[in-house]
C-alpha cells in the first residue's frame, strides 16, 4: 500500500510538476524542482497539462481518488510544505520515474 501510495502521490505531483529547490550539500545530479515547489498553476491547469502531455499518466491519475486528493493538497500547500513533500518523494525509487514528467508539466501548466 505504501509503495502504491507513493506512486500515486508522485503521479499526482507529476501532473502539476512538483519539486524542490535543492539545499546546499545535495548532489547536483538531483533534478531541480523549484518550478514545482513554486508553481502558481491551479489544479485544473495541472490536470489539463497532464492530459495533454502524458495521457498514460493521466489515465492512472484519473482512476485514483487518493492521487487526486494528494495533488489538491499539494497545490493548496505553501512552498515550505511542498518542498518537504518533494524531499520525501526524492527518497523513493518508485517516484523517481515521474520526476521528468513532473518537471515538464510544471514548466507548461500555466499555458492551460
C-alpha positions as CSV (number, residue, x, y, z in Angstrom):
1,X,0.0,0.0,0.0
2,X,2.8,2.4,0.8
3,X,4.6,1.8,-2.5
4,X,1.3,2.2,-4.3
5,X,0.6,5.4,-2.4
6,X,4.0,6.9,-3.2
7,X,3.4,6.0,-6.9
8,X,0.1,7.9,-6.9
9,X,1.4,10.8,-5.0
10,X,4.2,11.1,-7.5
11,X,1.8,10.8,-10.4
12,X,-0.4,13.5,-8.8
13,X,2.5,15.8,-8.3
14,X,3.7,14.9,-11.7
15,X,0.5,16.2,-13.1
16,X,1.3,19.5,-11.6
17,X,5.0,19.3,-11.6
18,X,6.2,19.1,-8.2
19,X,9.5,19.7,-6.7
20,X,12.0,21.5,-4.6
21,X,14.9,23.8,-4.8
22,X,17.7,21.6,-3.6
23,X,19.5,22.6,-0.5
24,X,23.3,23.0,-0.4
25,X,25.0,19.8,0.1
26,X,22.7,17.8,-2.1
27,X,24.3,16.3,-5.2
28,X,24.0,18.4,-8.2
29,X,22.8,15.4,-10.2
30,X,19.4,15.7,-8.5
31,X,16.8,17.4,-10.6
32,X,15.8,21.0,-9.9
33,X,12.2,21.0,-8.8
34,X,11.9,24.7,-7.9
35,X,9.3,25.1,-10.6
36,X,7.1,22.5,-9.0
37,X,7.5,23.9,-5.5
38,X,6.8,27.4,-6.6
39,X,4.1,26.7,-9.2
40,X,1.2,29.1,-9.5
41,X,-0.8,26.6,-11.5
42,X,-4.3,25.6,-10.4
43,X,-5.5,22.0,-10.1
44,X,-7.4,22.4,-13.4
45,X,-4.3,23.7,-15.2
46,X,-2.2,20.8,-13.9
47,X,-4.8,18.3,-15.0
48,X,-5.1,19.9,-18.4
49,X,-1.3,19.8,-18.9
50,X,-1.2,16.2,-17.6
51,X,-4.0,15.1,-20.0
52,X,-2.3,16.8,-23.0
53,X,1.3,15.8,-22.3
54,X,1.1,12.4,-20.6
55,X,-2.3,10.7,-21.3
56,X,-0.8,7.5,-19.9
57,X,-0.1,9.1,-16.5
58,X,-3.4,10.9,-16.7
59,X,-5.2,7.6,-17.0
60,X,-3.6,6.3,-13.9
61,X,-4.2,9.6,-12.0
62,X,-7.8,9.8,-13.0
63,X,-8.6,6.4,-11.5
64,X,-7.1,7.3,-8.1
65,X,-9.1,9.5,-5.7
66,X,-6.1,9.3,-3.4
67,X,-3.8,10.8,-6.1
68,X,-6.4,13.5,-6.9
69,X,-6.6,14.4,-3.2
70,X,-2.9,14.4,-2.8
71,X,-2.5,16.8,-5.8
72,X,-5.2,19.1,-4.4
73,X,-3.5,19.1,-1.0
74,X,-0.1,19.7,-2.6
75,X,-1.3,22.7,-4.6
76,X,-3.1,24.1,-1.5
77,X,0.2,24.0,0.4
78,X,2.8,26.6,0.6
79,X,6.4,26.3,-0.8
80,X,7.8,25.0,2.5
81,X,5.3,22.2,2.7
82,X,5.7,21.4,-0.9
83,X,9.5,21.2,-0.5
84,X,9.0,18.7,2.3
85,X,6.8,16.6,0.1
86,X,9.2,16.7,-2.7
87,X,12.1,15.8,-0.5
88,X,10.2,12.8,0.8
89,X,9.4,11.7,-2.8
90,X,13.1,12.1,-3.9
91,X,14.0,9.3,-1.5
92,X,11.6,6.9,-3.2
93,X,12.8,4.9,-6.2
94,X,9.2,4.4,-7.2
95,X,8.7,8.2,-7.5
96,X,12.0,8.8,-9.5
97,X,10.4,7.7,-12.8
98,X,7.9,10.6,-12.5
99,X,10.5,13.4,-12.0
100,X,10.9,14.2,-15.7
101,X,7.1,14.3,-16.4
102,X,6.6,16.4,-13.3
103,X,9.1,19.0,-14.3
104,X,7.7,19.1,-17.8
105,X,4.2,19.7,-16.6
106,X,5.3,22.3,-14.1
107,X,7.0,24.3,-16.9
108,X,3.9,24.4,-19.1
109,X,0.8,24.2,-16.9
110,X,0.4,28.0,-16.9
111,X,-0.3,27.7,-20.6
112,X,-3.5,25.7,-19.9
